[in-house]
Amino acid sequence: MAPRMMSSPTLQGRIVPLAEVTRSQRAQMFALMTRYYAGMRNDAFNADLDEKTWVIQLLDNATGAVRGFSTQCLIQVERSGRKMTALYSGDTIVDRACWSSNPLAQVWGRFALNLMEQFASEEFYWFLISKGFRTYRFLPVFFHEFYPRRETPTPSWAKEALDALARSKFGEAYDDATGIVRAVAGQCRLLPGVGEVTQARASNADVEFFERRNPGHARGDELCCLAPLTPENFTAAAYRTIGYAPRTQEIRH
């Protein structure tokens, strides 16, 4: 397991097994989600959380309150007769007041590096679903290779892997023609003012691509994304964020 505690000026970040998440922290996590998502239901939130294995927690240094979190688990499927494993990131939210300085990416990155060692001999990916452009923009910062991406058609192996993972997780809600998990009536979605693509943001090529590929994001549609989890696929910016000095051969520029 990666180091358990990492800090920013206001927050401590740690990853804990689901069993260590207290009832009070569950309630704080749900309350945080309701501040940024419409259509949240406590029973659905807890049922989804119970399917996860770990939770990245961002705890207030002064009060210990949960100011952000991201749920994590592994998914294993077979593709063309081969076993494939993916780290799946579920519900993820950070209090707006902490957006500019929080250790979420650092904690996740070190956790991913630890898992890469465990699955070094297997096909290992990050499987991410994006309701909003902020989540999607994490991909070009952290990875050399990821899909879908602008100006690069998704290769057949990546499409097959995405389809296998998304069908395993979401069943008929997944539209393999578009790579979208379609929102159903009453499904949670970002509240107005949280996930809109403003004119200034739309000038970013990656944001424009996300909006074009997932035009229904405002109603809760989610774009399925995939990145190989290998040390060499992490960018130099990723290693700087993580605060880890890799071997030279692990970095591609």
C-alpha positions in Angstrom: 0.0 0.0 0.0 1.2 3.5 -0.8 1.9 5.9 2.1 -1.3 6.5 3.9 -1.1 10.2 4.7 -0.3 13.1 2.5 -1.0 16.8 3.2 -1.8 20.1 1.6 -1.9 23.4 3.7 -5.5 22.6 4.7 -6.1 18.9 4.1 -4.7 15.5 4.8 -5.1 12.9 2.1 -5.2 9.2 2.8 -6.5 6.0 1.3 -8.3 3.6 3.6 -10.1 0.3 3.2 -13.9 0.7 3.0 -14.3 -1.1 6.4 -12.5 1.8 8.0 -14.9 4.5 6.8 -17.0 5.4 9.8 -20.8 6.0 9.8 -20.2 9.7 10.4 -17.8 9.9 7.5 -20.4 8.2 5.2 -22.9 10.8 6.2 -20.4 13.6 5.5 -19.6 12.1 2.1 -23.2 11.9 1.2 -23.8 15.5 2.4 -20.8 16.7 0.3 -22.3 14.9 -2.8 -25.6 16.6 -2.4 -23.9 20.0 -2.5 -22.8 19.4 -6.0 -25.1 16.8 -7.5 -28.9 16.8 -8.0 -30.9 13.5 -7.7 -28.8 12.0 -4.9 -30.4 9.3 -2.8 -28.8 8.1 0.4 -29.7 4.4 -0.2 -28.3 4.5 -3.7 -25.1 6.3 -2.5 -24.5 3.7 0.2 -25.2 0.7 -2.0 -22.7 2.1 -4.6 -20.1 2.7 -1.8 -20.5 -0.8 -0.5 -19.3 -2.1 -3.9 -16.0 -0.3 -3.5 -12.8 -1.5 -1.8 -11.0 1.7 -0.9 -11.8 5.3 -0.3 -9.4 8.2 -0.8 -10.4 10.7 1.9 -9.4 14.4 2.1 -9.7 15.4 5.7 -9.7 18.9 7.1 -6.5 19.5 9.1 -8.3 21.5 11.7 -11.6 19.6 12.2 -11.1 16.2 10.7 -14.2 16.7 8.5 -14.4 15.1 5.1 -13.8 17.8 2.5 -13.4 15.4 -0.5 -13.2 11.8 -1.5 -12.9 9.3 -4.3 -14.1 5.7 -4.2 -12.0 2.9 -5.8 -12.2 -0.8 -6.6 -10.8 -3.3 -9.0 -12.7 -4.8 -11.9 -11.6 -8.0 -13.6 -13.0 -9.2 -16.9 -11.9 -11.5 -19.8 -11.2 -10.1 -23.2 -10.3 -12.4 -26.1 -9.5 -15.1 -23.6 -7.2 -12.9 -21.6 -7.8 -11.7 -18.0 -7.8 -7.9 -17.8 -7.8 -5.8 -14.5 -8.8 -2.2 -14.1 -8.7 0.2 -11.3 -12.2 1.8 -11.3 -12.8 5.3 -9.8 -16.3 5.9 -8.8 -17.9 8.8 -6.9 -15.4 11.6 -6.7 -15.9 15.1 -5.3 -13.9 17.8 -3.6 -15.3 20.8 -1.8 -15.1 23.9 -4.1 -13.2 25.8 -1.4 -10.4 23.2 -1.7 -10.2 22.9 -5.5 -7.0 24.9 -5.7 -5.0 23.0 -3.1 -5.7 19.4 -2.3 -3.7 16.1 -2.3 -6.2 13.9 -4.2 -4.1 13.5 -7.3 -1.0 12.8 -5.2 -2.7 10.1 -3.1 -4.4 8.5 -6.1 -1.1 8.5 -8.1 0.9 6.8 -5.4 -1.8 4.3 -4.9 -1.9 3.6 -8.6 1.9 3.1 -8.7 1.6 0.6 -5.9 -1.0 -1.3 -7.8 1.1 -1.2 -10.9 3.8 -3.2 -9.1 1.2 -5.8 -8.1 -0.2 -6.2 -11.6 3.0 -5.6 -13.6 2.6 -8.9 -15.4 -1.0 -8.4 -16.4 -3.1 -6.1 -18.6 -3.8 -3.3 -16.1 -5.8 -0.1 -16.8 -7.5 2.9 -15.2 -11.2 2.8 -16.0 -12.8 6.2 -15.5 -16.3 7.6 -16.2 -16.6 11.4 -16.7 -19.8 13.4 -15.9 -17.8 16.6 -16.1 -14.9 18.1 -18.0 -12.8 18.6 -14.9 -12.6 14.8 -14.4 -11.8 14.3 -18.1 -9.0 16.9 -18.0 -7.1 14.8 -15.5 -6.3 12.3 -18.3 -4.2 14.5 -20.5 -2.3 15.8 -17.5 -1.4 12.4 -16.1 -1.1 10.1 -19.1 0.6 10.0 -22.4 -1.8 7.4 -23.8 -5.6 7.4 -22.9 -8.8 7.0 -24.8 -11.0 8.6 -26.1 -8.8 11.6 -27.0 -8.8 14.4 -29.5 -6.9 13.9 -32.8 -6.3 10.2 -32.1 -8.8 7.5 -33.1 -9.4 4.9 -30.4 -7.6 1.7 -31.5 -9.5 -1.5 -31.6 -7.8 -3.0 -28.5 -8.8 0.0 -26.4 -12.4 0.0 -27.7 -12.7 -3.7 -26.9 -11.3 -3.2 -23.4 -13.6 -0.2 -22.8 -16.6 -2.1 -24.0 -15.8 -5.2 -21.8 -15.3 -3.1 -18.7 -18.3 -0.9 -19.2 -20.7 -3.8 -20.0 -19.4 -5.6 -16.9 -20.1 -2.6 -14.7 -23.1 -0.9 -16.3 -24.9 -3.5 -18.4 -27.5 -2.2 -20.8 -27.0 1.4 -19.6 -23.8 1.4 -21.6 -24.0 2.5 -25.3 -21.1 0.9 -27.0 -21.6 3.0 -30.2 -20.8 6.2 -28.3 -18.9 5.0 -25.3 -21.5 6.6 -23.1 -23.2 5.4 -19.9 -26.7 6.8 -20.5 -28.4 8.5 -17.5 -31.7 7.1 -16.5 -34.6 9.1 -14.9 -33.7 10.3 -11.5 -30.0 9.6 -11.8 -27.7 12.1 -10.1 -26.2 14.9 -12.2 -24.0 17.9 -11.6 -25.9 20.9 -10.3 -26.1 24.1 -12.3 -23.0 26.1 -11.9 -20.7 23.1 -11.2 -20.1 21.4 -14.6 -21.1 23.9 -17.3 -18.7 24.5 -20.1 -18.3 28.2 -20.2 -17.0 30.0 -23.3 -13.6 30.5 -21.8 -13.4 26.8 -20.9 -14.7 25.7 -24.3 -11.5 27.3 -25.8 -9.5 24.5 -24.3 -9.2 21.7 -26.9 -9.6 18.9 -24.4 -12.8 20.5 -22.9 -14.2 21.0 -26.4 -13.5 17.3 -27.2 -15.2 16.2 -24.0 -18.3 18.3 -24.7 -18.5 17.0 -28.3 -18.1 13.3 -27.2 -20.5 13.6 -24.3 -23.2 16.2 -25.2 -25.5 14.9 -22.5 -23.2 15.4 -19.6 -25.5 18.0 -18.1 -28.3 15.4 -17.7 -25.9 12.8 -16.2 -24.5 11.0 -19.2 -21.0 9.7 -18.5 -18.1 9.2 -20.9 -16.2 6.0 -20.4 -12.4 6.4 -20.5 -9.4 4.1 -20.3 -5.6 4.6 -19.7 -3.0 1.9 -19.4 -1.6 1.8 -15.9 2.2 1.5 -16.4 5.0 3.6 -15.0 6.0 4.7 -18.4 2.5 6.0 -19.3 2.6 8.5 -16.5 3.7 11.9 -17.7 6.5 14.0 -16.2 3.7 16.3 -14.8 2.1 13.3 -13.1 5.3 12.4 -11.4 5.8 16.0 -10.2 2.2 16.0 -8.8 2.8 12.6 -7.1 6.1 13.8 -5.7 7.9 10.7 -6.8 11.2 10.5 -8.7 10.9 7.6 -11.2 13.7 5.7 -13.0 14.6 7.5 -16.2 13.1 4.8 -18.4 9.7 5.2 -16.8 9.2 8.7 -18.3 8.4 9.4 -22.0 8.4 13.0 -23.1 
